[in-house]
Amino acid sequence: MFFNSTSNRIKGTLVFFLIVTAVASFAYTHYLVEKIREKEHSGVELWARAMEYNSKPLYADTREELSAIMVEISTHDGINDMTKNRWIRSLNRAESDLSNASLDFIASELIIKNRFEIPSIVVDEEGNILGSRNTGKRDLDDRIIAEYASLNDPIRIELGAGDTVQEQFIYYGDSAIIRTLQYFPFVQFGLLALFLGLGYLSLSSIKRTEQSNLWVGMAREAAHQLGTPLSSLYGWLALLKEQNNDPETLQIAHEINSDLQRMQTVAERFNKIGSIPELKPKRVGPLIRQVMEYLERRMPQIGKHAILSLDVRSDRRVPINQELFAWAIENLLKNSLDAIDTRNSDARVHIEAHEHNNHYVIDVTDTGKGIEKKHKKEIFNPGYSTKKRGWGLGLSLTRRIVEEYHKGRIFVHKTSPGEGTTFRMMFPMNSNSNGNGRKPDYPSRL
């Protein structure tokens, strides 16, 4: 299951936190946008009602009285013409002030000072645009009316009174602050995802470093602990050879010596973990052949029966560390032997080596049970194993040898349940590698 491992639980928690934060951000931003829209609607509504109010006749009785007074003054004989003109101008100004009082307030306080930068247009009954505000250089046509109508319901106003009433509509869009807020959650989500991603990468890097240091420490300690018993066994083996001349005993001693040399090689391999390996140009064919011969001699002892075959199509020298390279080949062969049913007569593991795009490619193909698609990315993880008593370190170590120490690549090239698997290793080659490109004289089957 996905949440069985601590790493996956951490990933799931981070993703859940990111989703919750994103949803909360979108919801709160939507709430703010709706509140601002309500206030902007109130502002536009106030402006519309003010225009409507200003279009109606105001103070009609007072204006009639002012007109009557002006007539009376102009016809009064006891007032000189200069005084008449001065009084009439004052009365005209008073009448004009009565007419424009609300208009001045609307223009100075609502329209000029508090325009809210809301783009808006005024449309008559027939859909003709009569005026606009804050629309920039946009074309004033039916498209802008439809756009604003999709954002906000139009506000209907009636101008004039009596028989001269005219119906108009005010359409308005979103202000700059609303348009900015609508993009804010995406920016916040991106920044939060970047922050969590960097945090996760940092934690993963620290975790890998700690695991690597632990791995190196355990490997070197194992090599150190093996040193003392190996030296002692070499001494006892030399004593056994000196005191026995029996051919059978000497043959057994020879095999014991081979296994001790093998243990010494394993100890040297562990000792190289964590240090910078020395890479030297080598022909890989003979090294692969040695590993295959070693395993083939010991397969009957562990109950394995399979055909091991080798096809080397290039003898170019490749910069490798001989001990670590042999370890990687051995791990892949053991993994393939564990994957196949050795009771079948067609049980086979085949290795093919060739050049491709300045890389030396080694394919290890078995006739085993294959790998399910869901496990392809997990098989190189430390601790992953399909064997009941497996540690799950073989393929992980092989990847470390190929990718970290040799700067190459290893991956599952082909696999299918029930039809076997092909692992591919790719090692970079130096342009000045030696070799004449001919196929070496190795047996095609071991």
C-alpha positions in Angstrom: 0.0 0.0 0.0 1.1 3.6 -0.7 1.0 4.7 3.0 2.8 1.7 4.4 6.2 3.5 4.3 7.2 6.5 6.3 8.4 8.3 3.1 5.1 7.9 1.4 3.2 9.0 4.5 5.3 12.2 4.6 4.6 12.8 0.9 0.9 12.2 1.5 0.9 14.6 4.4 2.6 17.3 2.4 0.3 16.9 -0.5 -2.8 16.9 1.8 -1.5 20.1 3.5 -0.9 21.7 0.1 -4.5 20.8 -1.1 -6.1 22.0 2.1 -4.2 25.3 2.0 -5.1 25.8 -1.7 -8.8 25.1 -1.1 -8.8 27.4 1.9 -7.0 30.1 -0.1 -9.4 29.9 -3.0 -12.4 29.9 -0.6 -11.3 32.9 1.4 -10.3 34.8 -1.8 -13.7 34.1 -3.3 -15.3 35.4 -0.1 -13.3 38.6 -0.3 -14.1 39.1 -4.0 -17.8 38.7 -3.3 -17.6 41.2 -0.4 -15.8 43.7 -2.6 -18.3 43.2 -5.4 -21.1 44.0 -3.0 -19.5 47.3 -2.1 -18.7 48.1 -5.7 -22.3 47.3 -6.6 -23.5 49.7 -3.8 -21.2 52.4 -5.2 -22.5 52.0 -8.8 -26.0 51.8 -7.5 -25.6 55.1 -5.6 -24.2 56.7 -8.7 -27.1 55.4 -10.8 -29.7 56.6 -8.3 -28.0 60.0 -8.1 -28.1 60.4 -11.8 -31.8 59.3 -11.8 -32.6 61.8 -9.0 -30.8 64.6 -10.7 -32.7 64.2 -13.9 -36.0 64.9 -12.2 -37.3 68.5 -11.6 -36.4 69.8 -8.2 -37.8 72.5 -6.0 -40.5 73.4 -8.6 -42.5 75.7 -6.2 -39.5 77.6 -5.1 -38.4 78.2 -8.7 -41.9 79.4 -9.6 -41.7 81.9 -6.8 -38.3 83.1 -7.9 -39.6 83.6 -11.4 -42.5 85.6 -10.1 -40.2 87.8 -8.0 -38.0 88.4 -11.1 -41.1 89.4 -13.1 -42.2 91.7 -10.3 -38.8 93.3 -10.0 -38.5 93.9 -13.7 -41.9 95.6 -13.9 -41.5 97.7 -10.8 -41.1 101.4 -11.6 -39.6 102.5 -8.4 -36.3 100.6 -8.9 -33.6 101.8 -11.2 -32.4 99.6 -14.0 -28.9 98.9 -12.5 -30.4 97.6 -9.3 -33.0 95.6 -11.2 -30.3 93.9 -13.3 -28.2 93.1 -10.2 -31.2 91.6 -8.3 -32.3 89.6 -11.4 -28.7 88.1 -11.8 -28.7 87.1 -8.2 -32.1 85.4 -8.5 -31.0 83.6 -11.7 -27.9 82.3 -9.9 -30.0 81.1 -7.0 -32.3 79.2 -9.4 -29.3 77.7 -11.2 -27.8 76.6 -7.9 -31.1 74.9 -7.0 -31.0 73.1 -10.3 -27.3 72.0 -10.1 -26.9 71.4 -6.3 -27.3 67.7 -6.6 -25.4 67.5 -9.8 -22.4 69.3 -8.2 -22.5 66.9 -5.3 -22.6 63.9 -7.6 -19.9 65.1 -9.8 -17.5 66.2 -7.1 -18.1 63.6 -4.4 -19.3 60.4 -6.2 -18.1 60.6 -9.8 -14.7 62.3 -9.4 -13.5 61.4 -5.9 -14.9 57.9 -5.5 -15.0 56.3 -8.9 -13.7 53.0 -7.6 -12.0 52.5 -11.0 -14.9 50.4 -12.0 -15.2 50.0 -15.7 -18.8 50.8 -16.7 -21.0 51.8 -19.7 -24.4 53.5 -20.0 -26.8 51.9 -22.5 -30.2 53.1 -23.7 -33.3 51.0 -24.3 -32.2 49.9 -27.8 -28.7 48.7 -26.6 -26.8 51.7 -27.9 -23.8 52.8 -25.7 -24.3 56.4 -24.6 -21.2 56.7 -22.4 -18.4 54.8 -20.7 -15.9 55.1 -17.8 -12.6 53.3 -17.1 -12.8 51.0 -20.1 -9.5 52.0 -21.5 -9.0 51.6 -25.3 -11.4 48.7 -25.6 -13.9 48.6 -28.4 -17.3 49.7 -27.3 -19.7 47.2 -28.9 -22.0 44.3 -28.1 -19.1 42.2 -26.8 -18.3 44.5 -23.9 -22.0 44.6 -23.0 -22.2 40.8 -22.9 -19.0 40.6 -20.9 -20.1 43.0 -18.3 -23.6 41.4 -18.2 -21.9 38.0 -17.4 -20.1 39.6 -14.5 -22.8 41.7 -12.9 -26.5 42.4 -13.4 -27.1 45.7 -15.1 -28.7 48.6 -13.1 -31.8 50.1 -14.5 -32.4 53.9 -14.2 -35.1 56.3 -15.3 -34.1 59.8 -16.4 -36.5 62.7 -16.5 -40.2 62.8 -15.4 -43.7 62.7 -16.8 -43.8 62.3 -20.6 -40.1 62.7 -21.0 -39.0 59.7 -19.0 -36.1 57.8 -20.7 -35.0 54.3 -19.6 -31.3 53.5 -19.5 -29.0 50.7 -18.1 -25.6 50.8 -16.5 -23.4 47.8 -17.1 -20.2 47.5 -15.2 -17.3 45.0 -14.9 -14.7 44.1 -12.2 -12.3 46.6 -10.8 -8.6 46.2 -10.9 -8.5 45.0 -7.2 -10.9 42.2 -8.0 -9.0 41.1 -11.0 -5.8 41.0 -9.0 -7.4 39.1 -6.2 -8.7 36.4 -8.6 -5.1 35.6 -9.6 -3.8 35.7 -6.0 -4.6 32.1 -5.0 -2.7 30.7 -8.0 0.3 32.8 -7.1 0.0 31.7 -3.5 -0.5 28.1 -4.5 2.6 28.2 -6.7 4.8 29.7 -4.0 3.6 27.3 -1.4 4.2 24.3 -3.8 7.7 25.6 -4.5 8.3 26.1 -0.7 7.1 22.6 0.1 9.0 21.1 -2.8 12.2 22.7 -1.7 11.6 21.6 1.9 10.9 18.0 0.8 14.0 17.9 -1.4 16.1 19.3 1.5 14.7 16.7 3.9 15.2 13.9 1.3 18.8 15.0 0.7 19.5 15.0 4.4 17.9 11.6 4.7 19.9 10.1 1.8 23.1 11.5 3.2 22.4 9.9 6.6 21.5 6.6 5.0 24.6 6.8 2.8 26.8 7.5 5.8 25.2 4.6 7.7 25.7 2.3 4.7 29.3 3.3 4.4 30.0 2.8 8.1 28.3 -0.7 8.2 30.2 -1.8 5.0 33.6 -0.7 6.3 33.0 -2.2 9.7 32.0 -5.5 8.0 35.2 -5.5 6.0 37.2 -4.8 9.2 35.5 -7.6 11.1 36.1 -10.1 8.3 39.9 -9.3 8.2 40.8 -11.1 11.4 39.1 -14.5 10.7 40.2 -14.5 7.1 43.9 -14.1 8.2 43.4 -16.9 10.7 41.7 -19.2 8.1 44.6 -18.6 5.6 47.0 -19.8 8.4 45.0 -22.9 9.2 44.7 -23.7 5.4 48.5 -23.5 5.0 49.0 -25.8 7.9 46.5 -28.3 6.5 48.3 -28.4 3.2 51.7 -29.0 4.8 50.4 -31.9 7.0 48.4 -33.8 4.3 49.4 -35.2 1.0 46.1 -36.9 0.3 44.9 -35.8 -3.2 41.3 -35.5 -2.1 42.2 -33.4 0.9 44.4 -31.2 -1.2 41.5 -30.7 -3.7 39.3 -29.7 -0.8 42.0 -27.4 0.4 42.2 -25.8 -3.0 38.4 -25.2 -3.1 38.6 -23.7 0.4 41.4 -21.5 -0.8 39.2 -20.3 -3.7 36.4 -19.5 -1.3 38.7 -17.7 1.0 40.0 -15.6 -1.9 36.3 -14.9 -2.7 35.7 -13.8 0.9 38.8 -11.6 0.7 37.4 -10.0 -2.5 34.0 -9.4 -0.8 35.8 -7.7 2.1 37.7 -5.5 -0.3 34.5 -4.6 -2.0 32.9 -3.5 1.3 36.0 -1.5 2.1 35.7 0.4 -1.1 32.2 1.6 -0.3 32.2 5.3 0.4 35.6 6.0 -1.1 36.3 7.3 -4.6 37.0 4.2 -6.7 39.9 4.2 -9.1 38.6 3.6 -12.6 40.9 2.0 -15.1 40.2 1.1 -18.8 39.3 -2.7 -18.8 37.8 -5.1 -21.2 34.6 -6.2 -19.6 34.2 -9.5 -21.4 36.7 -11.4 -19.3 35.4 -10.0 -16.1 31.8 -11.0 -16.9 33.1 -14.4 -17.8 34.9 -14.9 -14.5 31.8 -14.0 -12.5 29.6 -16.4 -14.6 32.1 -19.2 -14.2 32.2 -18.7 -10.4 28.4 -18.8 -10.1 28.1 -21.8 -12.6 30.5 -23.9 -10.4 28.4 -23.2 -7.3 24.9 -23.4 -8.8 24.5 -27.2 -8.2 25.5 -26.7 -4.6 22.6 -24.3 -4.0 20.1 -26.3 -6.1 20.1 -24.0 -9.1 20.2 -25.3 -12.7 20.2 -22.8 -15.6 22.0 -22.1 -18.8 24.3 -19.0 -18.5 25.3 -17.5 -21.9 27.4 -14.6 -22.9 27.6 -12.6 -26.1 30.2 -9.8 -26.2 30.0 -7.8 -29.4 32.7 -5.2 -28.6 36.0 -5.5 -26.8 36.5 -1.8 -26.3 38.1 -0.8 -23.0 35.7 0.8 -20.5 36.8 2.9 -17.5 35.6 0.7 -14.6 36.7 -0.4 -11.1 37.2 -4.1 -11.5 36.1 -5.3 -8.1 32.9 -3.1 -8.0 32.0 -3.9 -11.6 32.3 -7.7 -10.9 30.1 -7.1 -7.8 27.4 -5.4 -9.8 27.4 -8.2 -12.4 27.2 -10.9 -9.7 24.3 -9.1 -8.0 22.3 -9.0 -11.3 23.1 -12.7 -12.1 22.0 -13.7 -8.6 18.8 -11.7 -8.9 18.1 -13.3 -12.3 18.7 -16.8 -10.9 16.3 -16.1 -8.0 13.7 -14.9 -10.4 13.6 -18.0 -12.7 12.3 -21.4 -12.0 15.4 -23.5 -12.3 13.3 -26.7 -12.6 12.3 -25.8 -16.1 14.6 -27.0 -18.9 14.5 -23.7 -20.6 15.7 -21.7 -17.6 18.3 -19.3 -18.9 20.2 -16.1 -18.1 21.8 -14.4 -21.1 24.2 -11.4 -21.0 24.8 -9.3 -24.1 27.4 -6.5 -24.3 27.6 -3.9 -27.1 28.3 -0.3 -27.9 25.6 2.4 -28.4 25.9 6.2 -28.5 29.3 6.3 -26.9 28.1 4.0 -24.1 29.0 0.4 -23.3 25.7 -1.4 -22.9 25.3 -4.6 -20.9 21.9 -6.4 -21.0 21.1 -9.2 -18.5 18.1 -11.1 -19.6 16.4 -14.0 -17.7 13.4 -16.2 -18.4 11.9 -15.6 -15.0 8.5 -14.5 -13.7 9.0 -10.9 -14.7 8.2 -7.7 -12.8 4.8 -6.2 -12.3 4.4 -2.6 -13.6 3.6 -1.2 -10.1 6.9 -2.6 -8.7 9.3 -1.4 -11.5 10.2 1.8 -9.6 10.5 0.1 -6.3 13.0 -2.7 -7.1 16.0 -0.5 -6.7 14.9 0.9 -3.3 16.9 -0.3 -0.3 14.9 -3.0 1.6 12.6 -4.0 -1.3 12.7 -7.7 -1.8 10.2 -10.4 -3.0 12.2 -13.1 -1.1 11.1 -14.1 2.4 14.6 -13.9 3.7 16.0 -11.2 1.4 17.5 -8.0 2.7 16.6 -6.1 -0.5 20.1 -4.6 -0.9 21.5 -6.3 -4.0 19.8 -4.1 -6.7 20.2 -1.0 -4.6 23.9 -1.6 -4.2 24.2 -2.4 -7.9 22.6 1.0 -8.8 25.0 2.7 -6.4 27.9 1.1 -8.1 26.8 1.8 -11.6 25.3 5.4 -11.2 27.4 6.9 -8.4 30.8 5.3 -8.8 30.8 4.8 -12.6 28.4 7.7 -13.6 26.4 5.2 -15.7 22.7 4.1 -15.7 20.9 1.0 -14.8 17.2 0.4 -15.3 14.6 -2.3 -16.3 14.8 -2.3 -20.1 12.1 -4.8 -20.7 9.8 -6.9 -18.5 6.5 -8.8 -18.7 4.9 -11.0 -16.1 5.6 -14.6 -16.9 8.0 -13.7 -19.7 11.2 -12.6 -18.0 13.1 -9.4 -17.5 16.0 -7.5 -19.1 18.1 -5.2 -16.9 20.3 -2.7 -18.8 23.5 -1.1 -17.6 25.1 1.7 -19.6 28.7 2.8 -18.9 30.2 6.0 -20.5 33.2 5.3 -22.6 36.2 7.5 -23.1 36.8 8.6 -26.7 40.4 7.3 -26.6 39.4 3.8 -25.4 41.6 1.1 -26.9 40.3 -1.8 -29.0 39.9 -2.6 -32.6 36.2 -3.2 -32.4 36.4 -6.9 -33.3 34.4 -9.4 -31.5 36.7 -11.2 -28.9 37.1 -15.0 -28.9 34.8 -15.8 -26.0 32.6 -18.9 -25.9 29.0 -18.0 -26.5 27.9 -20.4 -23.7 29.5 -21.1 -20.4 
